[in-house]
């Protein structure tokens, strides 16, 4: 995934054991899911790729729906760019597979009734279509929404472009934006000065929610299983998933 600014996603990144041993992670402010999404508000979760909504806030979405809150997912891309040069997948067949994986994952999370609005922007090219994303989000958002999007400095170009577009739309519409770290855990280190730790909060997942999230992630088979026609590991190998299957989810508030 390369380098964005000074945020480089390479090798195995910072191990989960290092994060878990850092007292600062466990000292972050704990917040409740319904505090983030007050009664009468709708959560708009903006996911750059299939799986990002589950990786970033699958447990939160389940807590919101259990509390009777409305949730909608905006699917920015269909993820056709994750297997470049594969002899197993073309971009078109991969997109179809990933849409089906998202549906299966949402089912595993108990979120099958949550609507998914597909924008079909190019995977790996969201930066170049940021204006189109901005127009699409402007049409989706309405008064009373709380927007959840990948962090503007997450390290993946699509994640950052999604975060920027969401931030601009929210600023123009006067809506609250809560940002979600995904790849930050890979390139950052405990206490990293590039991360605004004072804004980061955590939401606890109970054991059933955590297990549902594990099943949901496993449903994204194209991402968690290696492609035998490509060198290297899966897109989301176990050492990456360890940072995303904790007993808490994290939000920038």
C-alpha positions as CSV (number, residue, x, y, z in Angstrom):
1,X,0.0,0.0,0.0
2,X,3.1,2.2,0.2
3,X,3.8,5.6,1.6
4,X,1.4,8.5,2.2
5,X,3.2,11.5,3.6
6,X,5.2,10.1,6.5
7,X,2.8,7.2,7.1
8,X,4.2,4.1,5.5
9,X,2.3,0.8,5.3
10,X,5.0,-1.9,4.8
11,X,6.2,-5.2,6.3
12,X,4.3,-6.4,9.4
13,X,4.1,-3.0,11.1
14,X,3.8,-2.6,14.9
15,X,2.9,-5.9,16.5
16,X,-0.3,-6.2,18.5
17,X,1.8,-7.4,21.5
18,X,3.5,-4.0,21.5
19,X,0.2,-2.1,21.5
20,X,-1.2,-4.4,24.2
21,X,1.8,-3.7,26.4
22,X,1.4,0.1,26.1
23,X,-0.4,1.5,29.1
24,X,-1.6,4.5,27.1
25,X,-3.8,2.3,25.0
26,X,-5.7,1.0,28.0
27,X,-5.9,4.4,29.6
28,X,-7.9,5.9,26.6
29,X,-11.3,7.3,27.5
30,X,-14.1,4.8,27.3
31,X,-17.3,5.9,25.6
32,X,-20.6,4.3,25.0
33,X,-21.9,3.6,21.5
34,X,-25.2,5.4,22.2
35,X,-23.3,8.5,23.4
36,X,-21.6,8.6,20.0
37,X,-25.0,8.3,18.3
38,X,-27.7,10.0,20.3
39,X,-31.4,9.0,20.1
40,X,-33.0,10.2,16.9
41,X,-29.7,10.4,15.0
42,X,-28.7,8.2,12.0
43,X,-25.2,6.7,11.7
44,X,-23.7,7.1,8.2
45,X,-20.7,4.8,8.0
46,X,-18.5,5.6,5.0
47,X,-16.3,2.6,4.0
48,X,-13.6,3.0,1.3
49,X,-13.6,-0.8,0.6
50,X,-15.7,-3.8,1.4
51,X,-14.6,-5.0,4.9
52,X,-13.7,-1.5,6.2
53,X,-17.0,-1.0,7.9
54,X,-16.6,-4.3,9.8
55,X,-12.9,-3.8,10.6
56,X,-13.4,-0.2,11.9
57,X,-16.8,-0.3,13.6
58,X,-18.6,-3.6,13.1
59,X,-19.2,-3.9,16.9
60,X,-20.4,-0.3,17.1
61,X,-22.9,-0.9,14.3
62,X,-24.3,-3.9,16.1
63,X,-24.6,-1.9,19.3
64,X,-26.4,0.9,17.5
65,X,-28.9,-1.4,15.8
66,X,-29.5,-3.3,19.1
67,X,-30.3,0.1,20.7
68,X,-32.8,0.9,17.9
69,X,-30.6,3.4,16.0
70,X,-30.7,3.8,12.2
71,X,-27.5,2.9,10.4
72,X,-26.6,3.2,6.7
73,X,-23.3,2.1,5.0
74,X,-21.9,4.1,2.1
75,X,-19.7,1.7,0.1
76,X,-17.2,4.0,-1.7
77,X,-15.6,1.2,-3.9
78,X,-16.3,-2.4,-4.5
79,X,-12.7,-3.4,-3.9
80,X,-11.6,-4.6,-7.3
81,X,-8.0,-3.4,-7.0
82,X,-6.8,-5.6,-4.1
83,X,-5.4,-8.4,-6.3
84,X,-3.4,-6.8,-9.1
85,X,-1.9,-9.3,-11.6
86,X,-3.9,-12.2,-10.2
87,X,-4.6,-15.0,-12.5
88,X,-7.6,-16.0,-10.4
89,X,-9.4,-12.7,-10.3
90,X,-10.2,-10.0,-12.7
91,X,-11.3,-6.6,-11.2
92,X,-14.9,-7.4,-12.3
93,X,-15.1,-10.9,-10.7
94,X,-13.3,-9.6,-7.6
95,X,-15.8,-6.8,-7.2
96,X,-18.7,-9.2,-7.4
97,X,-17.0,-11.5,-4.9
98,X,-16.3,-8.7,-2.5
99,X,-19.9,-7.4,-2.7
100,X,-21.1,-10.9,-1.8
101,X,-18.5,-11.1,1.1
102,X,-19.8,-7.8,2.5
103,X,-23.3,-9.1,2.5
104,X,-22.3,-12.3,4.2
105,X,-20.2,-10.3,6.8
106,X,-23.2,-8.1,7.5
107,X,-25.3,-11.2,8.1
108,X,-22.7,-12.5,10.5
109,X,-22.8,-9.3,12.4
110,X,-26.6,-9.3,12.6
111,X,-26.7,-6.3,10.3
112,X,-28.4,-7.8,7.3
113,X,-31.1,-5.2,7.4
114,X,-28.7,-2.3,7.3
115,X,-28.8,-0.6,3.8
116,X,-25.6,-0.4,1.8
117,X,-25.4,2.4,-0.8
118,X,-22.8,1.6,-3.4
119,X,-21.0,4.4,-5.2
120,X,-18.7,2.2,-7.3
121,X,-15.8,4.6,-7.4
122,X,-12.4,3.0,-8.4
123,X,-10.5,1.1,-5.8
124,X,-7.1,2.7,-5.5
125,X,-8.4,5.8,-7.2
126,X,-10.6,7.6,-4.7
127,X,-8.2,10.5,-4.5
128,X,-8.7,11.2,-8.2
129,X,-12.5,11.0,-7.8
130,X,-12.8,12.9,-4.5
131,X,-15.1,15.5,-6.1
132,X,-17.5,12.8,-7.2
133,X,-17.4,11.3,-3.7
134,X,-18.1,14.7,-2.3
135,X,-21.2,15.1,-4.5
136,X,-22.5,11.7,-3.6
137,X,-22.1,12.2,0.1
138,X,-23.8,15.6,-0.1
139,X,-26.8,13.9,-1.7
140,X,-26.9,11.2,1.1
141,X,-26.4,13.2,4.2
142,X,-29.3,14.8,6.0
143,X,-29.9,16.8,9.2
144,X,-29.4,14.7,12.3
145,X,-26.8,12.4,10.8
146,X,-23.6,11.5,12.6
147,X,-20.9,10.5,10.1
148,X,-18.3,7.9,10.7
149,X,-15.4,7.7,8.2
150,X,-11.9,6.5,8.0
151,X,-9.3,8.8,9.5
152,X,-7.9,11.5,7.2
153,X,-4.4,10.5,8.1
154,X,-4.9,6.7,8.2
155,X,-2.1,5.9,5.8
156,X,-4.0,4.4,2.9
157,X,-4.8,6.8,0.0
158,X,-8.4,5.7,-0.3
159,X,-9.0,5.9,3.4
160,X,-7.5,9.4,3.6
161,X,-9.5,10.7,0.5
162,X,-12.7,9.3,2.0
163,X,-11.9,11.0,5.3
164,X,-11.2,14.3,3.6
165,X,-14.4,14.2,1.6
166,X,-16.5,13.3,4.7
167,X,-14.8,16.1,6.7
168,X,-15.6,18.7,4.1
169,X,-19.2,17.6,3.7
170,X,-19.8,17.5,7.4
171,X,-18.2,21.0,7.8
172,X,-20.5,22.4,5.1
173,X,-23.6,20.7,6.5
174,X,-22.8,21.3,10.2
175,X,-22.8,17.6,10.9
176,X,-20.6,15.8,13.5
177,X,-17.8,13.6,12.1
178,X,-16.2,10.8,14.0
179,X,-13.1,9.3,12.3
180,X,-12.0,5.6,12.5
181,X,-8.4,4.4,12.5
182,X,-7.7,1.2,10.5
183,X,-4.2,1.2,9.1
184,X,-2.9,3.6,11.7
185,X,-2.2,0.7,14.0
186,X,0.2,-0.6,11.3
187,X,2.5,2.3,10.8
188,X,2.2,4.2,14.1
189,X,3.9,3.3,17.4
190,X,2.8,3.8,21.0
191,X,2.9,7.5,21.8
192,X,3.5,8.4,18.2
193,X,3.5,12.2,17.9
194,X,1.7,11.9,14.5
195,X,-1.4,10.6,16.2
196,X,-3.8,12.9,18.2
197,X,-4.1,10.5,21.1
198,X,-6.1,13.1,23.1
199,X,-8.9,12.7,20.6
200,X,-8.9,8.9,20.6
201,X,-11.5,7.0,22.6
202,X,-12.5,3.4,22.9
203,X,-15.8,1.4,22.9
204,X,-15.9,-2.0,24.5
205,X,-17.2,-5.0,22.7
206,X,-18.8,-7.8,24.7
207,X,-17.6,-11.4,23.9
208,X,-20.6,-12.1,21.6
209,X,-20.0,-9.0,19.6
210,X,-16.3,-9.7,19.3
211,X,-17.0,-13.3,18.1
212,X,-19.5,-12.0,15.6
213,X,-16.9,-9.6,14.3
214,X,-14.4,-12.4,13.9
215,X,-16.9,-14.4,11.9
216,X,-17.7,-11.3,9.8
217,X,-14.1,-10.7,9.0
218,X,-13.6,-14.4,8.1
219,X,-16.4,-14.0,5.5
220,X,-14.1,-11.7,3.5
221,X,-12.3,-14.7,2.2
222,X,-10.6,-12.8,-0.7
223,X,-8.8,-10.7,1.9
224,X,-8.0,-13.2,4.7
225,X,-6.9,-16.0,2.4
226,X,-3.8,-15.9,0.2
227,X,-4.3,-15.9,-3.6
228,X,-2.2,-18.9,-4.9
229,X,-1.5,-17.1,-8.1
230,X,0.2,-14.2,-6.3
231,X,3.3,-14.1,-4.2
232,X,3.2,-13.2,-0.6
233,X,0.6,-13.3,2.1
234,X,-3.1,-12.5,2.2
235,X,-4.2,-8.8,2.2
236,X,-5.2,-9.2,5.8
237,X,-2.9,-11.8,7.4
238,X,-3.3,-12.9,11.0
239,X,-0.7,-10.3,12.3
240,X,-2.8,-7.5,10.7
241,X,-6.1,-8.8,12.0
242,X,-4.8,-9.1,15.6
243,X,-4.8,-5.3,15.7
244,X,-8.4,-5.1,14.4
245,X,-10.1,-7.8,16.5
246,X,-9.6,-6.4,20.0
247,X,-12.2,-6.2,22.7
248,X,-12.5,-2.5,21.9
249,X,-13.1,-0.4,18.8
250,X,-11.5,3.0,18.6
251,X,-12.8,6.4,17.4
252,X,-11.4,9.9,17.0
253,X,-13.9,12.2,18.6
